[in-house]
């Protein structure tokens, strides 16, 4: 039987995962409570359909409410009426976005083209995302 080293500095991954789950639940609970409070506050605040307004409380606290409207465009409907609106009055703009699937194709299959294009692209790591599933009773069986 091998001796167990009791003097190692490595954190226990199960203990860290359990702490993470507890913190995540606390965070989710706090977010739910904050949203409930915001819902109670909304009728008491000055507001307009879109834009920013300020409300001053009796104790001098200033609460800023920002509202916006999300809009989407139905391309099929737009094409039905497009010729009735002068081009310079259409509230549209073209936007070029990176197609990651095609970029990876170039990276893997067309290295010269990729090298040329790579000078136009800034890449930085996104925030890592961790999810942890709670252990089911079956997964805790010992061998």
N, C-alpha and C positions, 0 to 999 in steps of 0.2 A: 504494500500500500504506500503510495507516494505521500510525502508530507505536504501540507497546505501552507503556502507562504502567507503569513498574516501581516507582513510588513510591506506589502506592495502599495504603490501610490495610485494605481489605476482606479478610477471611479467605477462603481458597479453599474453596468448599463441598465439592468432591470430597475435599480433604485432611481437612476436618472429618468428613465422612461416613466416611472410612477409619478415622480415629481412633476414631469412635463405634463402628464395627464391632469394632475391636480391644478396646475397653473392654467392650463387651457380651459378647464371647466370654470375656474374663477373668472378668467377673462371673458368667456362667453356669457356668464351670469351677469357680470358687470355691464357688458354691452347691452344685454336685454333690458336691464334696469334703466340704463341711460336712455334707451330708445323709448321706454315707457314714460319716463319723465319728459322727454322732448314732446311726446304726443300730448301730455297734459299741458305743457307750456304753449303749444302752438296757438290755441284759441285766444290766449292772453297777449300775444305779440302782434305788433303792427306788421302787416305784410302786404305784398302785392304779388300778382301771379308770377312775375319774373323780375329779378333784381335784388337789391339789398336794402333792408330797412333796419332801424335801430329803435329799441324800446328801453327807456330808463326806468329802473325799479324805484320803489319808494326809498330804498336805502342807497340810491345813487349808482347801483350796478348797471352797466350798459350791456344789453343783450343784442347781438347782431344776428339777424336772420337773413340768410341768402337762399333765394328760391330760383329755380330755373325750369324750363320746359324742355323736355327731350323731344326732338323731332326726327322723324325718319322719312325717307322719300321712297315712294312707290314708283319704280322705274317704268313699269308697264303703263300705269296711269299717266305718267309724265310724257311718255312717247305718244300717247293719244292726243295730247294738247300742245306738244312742244312747238309745232309750226305756227301756233296762234300767238306765241310770245316772242318778241324780238330777242335775238341771241344776246344782245348787250344788257337785257333786263332780266335774263334768267339768273336767279340767285344760286348758281352752282359754281363749284370749283373742282378742277381735276386734282387728284391727289395720288402721287406715286408712292406705293408701299412695297417693301421688300417681300418677295415671295420666298419664304424659307426653304420650301421643298425644292424649288428650282435652284436656289443658291447652293444647297447641299449637293444637288446633282452636278453643278459646275465644279464644286470643290472636289468631288470624287471622280469625275469623268472628263473634265475640261480644265486641267490645271492652269494652262496659259491664260485662258479667259478669266478664270477665277482670280489669278494673281493681278490681272489688270483691274478687275472690279473691286478687289479687296481694299485698294487704296481709298475707295469712296465710302467704305463701311466702317463705322466705329462699333466695336464689340466690347461689352463689359458684362461681367457676371451679374445675374439677377439674384435676389435674395433666395437662399435655399429654403425649401419648404419641407417640413417634417410632419408626417401624420403617424399616429400610433394607434393601432387597434388594441382594444382591451382584450386581455387573455380570456379565452373561454375556459370553462372548467376542464374540458377534455385535454386542453393543451398543457395543463399543469401536472399531468401524470408523470411519475418518475419511472425510469427504466428498470 
